[in-house]
C-alpha cells in the first residue's frame, strides 16, 4: 500500500450482481475511484460482527460510510414507512457500530447519504421517512453555512451537488450541527461540535462528480489527508 492511508468502506449487500449467480456484496465504483484518486487505499469490508469493529479494523486510518438502502425505522424509535426499501438489519447494525467506533476513537470519517443518516441515528437523532421525489436524480445548488467547517473546507458559499435520496435528517443527533441546506430547507451536510477527530457528513453523492469537480474531489482529499496524519509508518 506504500504511503496510502487505509480507508475502510463497508460493503453493501445486494440481491444480485452482473456475472455472479448469487447474492453479492458491492460498493460503487466511483466511490472507490474517488478515494484512490485522492491518494487513499480503499478497503471494502464484509459487514459482520458489529461487536468486533475495533478488533477487525484497528489497522484502519480512516472510514467512509457510503450510501445504500434505508435504515430500519426502529433504530431511531420511529414507525416503518411504506416507502422504505432495501432494509437489512445486519447491514444497519454493522454501519451503526462503525459510526460509533470511528467517532469515539476520533478516526477520520466521511459519511455519504445513508452514511450521514446512520451517524445521525447513532447520535440519537431521527429521520424524515420520505421526502418524496424532490431529492432523487437531482443536481442542484446548496448553501453552505458561513463559519462552518464545511465552508472552510470548500471555500465557497454554494456548491452544486448530485443528490439521490428519499429520506433526510429530521432531529439532529447529539452534537451534530447542520452545515449546508437545500433551498427547501433540507439539511445537506452535518458536522460534529467539539470533536477530537475529523468528521463530515453529506447528504449528496460527491463521488458522482468528483472526477470533474475539484470541490467534490476535495472532500475525498480531505478524508485521505486527515487519515494520513494519524497513519502509522508501514
ABEGO torsion letter per residue (X at the ends): XEABBBBBBBBBBBABBBGBABBBBBBBAAAAAAAAAAGBBBBBBBBBGAAAAAAAAAABABBBBBBEBBBBAAAAGBBBBAABBGBBAAAAAAAAAAAAAAAAAGBBBBBBEAAAAAAAAAAGBBBBABAEAAABGBBBBBBBBBGBAAAAAAGBABBBBBBBBABBBBBBBBGBBBABBBAAGBBABBBBBGBABBBBBBABBAAAAAAABAAAAAAAAAAAAAAAAABBBX
